[in-house]
């Protein structure tokens, strides 16, 4: 298990602990903070995914992972591992060095962050409360 899912699970644990109190439902600051944490998690997931298998020698990185390196496949699918999204770094047709949870996380986390931020704005406008300033 990599560090990314463990960090997400730890964040979910502390976040759900704060749900025990009902104060969060009326707090735009809680939703704005949650949106910021979700965006931070998105950036972390992108860095983890983009650095998966990062090595100056791709063949050596694949062998370190215990997979065979198919140079012909890699040349034929050059655009797959050089694009911004979805992230892929395949050794061959059957194995991707980018963890399977990365691409779904890069979609779900910003959507949740946008929803939290929109709800924080809605709470601020309808209840007349102010967002905390730093």
C-alpha positions as CSV (number, residue, x, y, z in Angstrom):
1,X,0.0,0.0,0.0
2,X,1.4,3.4,-1.0
3,X,1.5,6.6,1.1
4,X,-1.3,8.2,-0.9
5,X,-4.2,6.0,0.2
6,X,-2.9,6.0,3.8
7,X,-2.9,9.8,3.8
8,X,-6.4,9.9,2.3
9,X,-7.6,7.4,4.9
10,X,-6.1,9.5,7.7
11,X,-7.7,12.6,6.4
12,X,-11.1,10.9,6.1
13,X,-10.7,9.7,9.7
14,X,-10.2,13.2,11.1
15,X,-12.8,14.7,8.8
16,X,-15.5,12.2,9.9
17,X,-14.6,12.8,13.5
18,X,-15.6,16.4,13.0
19,X,-18.9,15.3,11.7
20,X,-19.9,14.0,15.2
21,X,-20.7,17.6,16.2
22,X,-23.6,19.3,14.4
23,X,-21.8,22.7,14.3
24,X,-20.2,21.9,10.9
25,X,-23.6,22.0,9.1
26,X,-23.8,25.8,9.7
27,X,-20.2,26.6,9.3
28,X,-19.1,28.0,5.9
29,X,-15.5,28.0,7.2
30,X,-15.7,24.2,7.7
31,X,-16.8,23.7,4.1
32,X,-14.2,26.2,2.7
33,X,-11.5,24.4,4.7
34,X,-12.7,21.1,3.4
35,X,-12.5,22.4,-0.1
36,X,-9.0,23.6,0.4
37,X,-8.0,20.2,1.8
38,X,-9.6,18.4,-1.1
39,X,-7.7,20.6,-3.6
40,X,-4.5,19.9,-1.7
41,X,-5.2,16.1,-1.9
42,X,-5.8,16.5,-5.6
43,X,-2.4,18.1,-6.0
44,X,-0.8,15.4,-4.0
45,X,-2.5,12.7,-6.0
46,X,-1.3,14.3,-9.2
47,X,2.3,14.4,-8.0
48,X,2.2,10.8,-6.9
49,X,0.7,9.7,-10.2
50,X,3.1,11.8,-12.4
51,X,6.1,10.6,-10.5
52,X,5.1,6.9,-10.6
53,X,8.0,5.1,-12.2
54,X,9.9,8.3,-12.8
55,X,13.4,7.5,-13.7
56,X,15.9,8.6,-16.3
57,X,16.1,5.0,-17.5
58,X,12.6,3.7,-18.1
59,X,13.8,0.2,-18.6
60,X,15.5,0.1,-15.2
61,X,12.4,1.5,-13.5
62,X,10.2,-1.3,-15.0
63,X,12.6,-4.0,-14.0
64,X,12.8,-2.6,-10.5
65,X,9.0,-3.1,-10.3
66,X,9.4,-6.7,-11.5
67,X,7.8,-6.2,-14.9
68,X,9.2,-6.7,-18.4
69,X,9.9,-3.6,-20.5
70,X,8.4,-3.5,-24.0
71,X,10.2,-0.7,-25.9
72,X,8.1,-1.2,-29.0
73,X,4.9,-0.8,-27.0
74,X,6.3,2.3,-25.4
75,X,7.3,4.0,-28.7
76,X,3.9,3.1,-30.2
77,X,2.0,4.7,-27.2
78,X,4.2,7.7,-26.6
79,X,1.3,10.1,-26.3
80,X,-0.2,8.0,-23.4
81,X,2.5,8.7,-20.9
82,X,3.3,12.3,-22.0
83,X,-0.3,13.6,-21.6
84,X,-1.5,15.6,-18.6
85,X,-4.6,13.5,-18.0
86,X,-5.3,10.6,-17.6
87,X,-2.0,9.6,-16.2
88,X,-0.4,6.5,-17.5
89,X,3.1,5.0,-17.4
90,X,2.9,1.6,-18.9
91,X,5.6,-1.0,-19.1
92,X,3.6,-3.1,-21.6
93,X,-0.1,-3.5,-22.5
94,X,-0.9,-5.2,-19.2
95,X,0.8,-3.2,-16.5
96,X,0.6,0.5,-15.6
97,X,3.1,2.0,-13.0
98,X,0.5,4.7,-12.1
99,X,-1.7,3.4,-9.3
100,X,-5.3,2.6,-10.3
101,X,-6.8,5.1,-7.8
102,X,-5.0,8.2,-9.2
103,X,-7.1,9.0,-12.2
104,X,-10.5,8.6,-10.4
105,X,-9.2,10.7,-7.6
106,X,-8.1,13.5,-10.0
107,X,-11.8,13.7,-11.1
108,X,-13.7,13.1,-7.8
109,X,-11.6,15.4,-5.5
110,X,-12.0,18.6,-7.5
111,X,-15.7,18.0,-8.0
112,X,-16.1,17.5,-4.2
113,X,-14.0,20.6,-3.6
114,X,-16.2,22.7,-5.9
115,X,-19.4,21.4,-4.2
116,X,-18.0,22.2,-0.7
117,X,-16.9,25.7,-1.9
118,X,-20.3,26.4,-3.5
119,X,-22.1,25.3,-0.3
120,X,-19.8,27.5,1.8
121,X,-20.7,30.4,-0.4
122,X,-24.4,29.5,-0.2
123,X,-24.2,29.4,3.6
124,X,-22.4,32.7,3.7
125,X,-24.9,34.4,1.5
126,X,-28.1,33.0,3.1
127,X,-27.1,33.2,6.7
128,X,-25.0,36.3,6.6
129,X,-22.0,34.7,8.2
130,X,-18.5,35.7,7.3
131,X,-15.8,33.3,6.0
132,X,-12.7,33.3,8.2
133,X,-9.8,35.5,6.9
134,X,-6.2,34.7,7.3
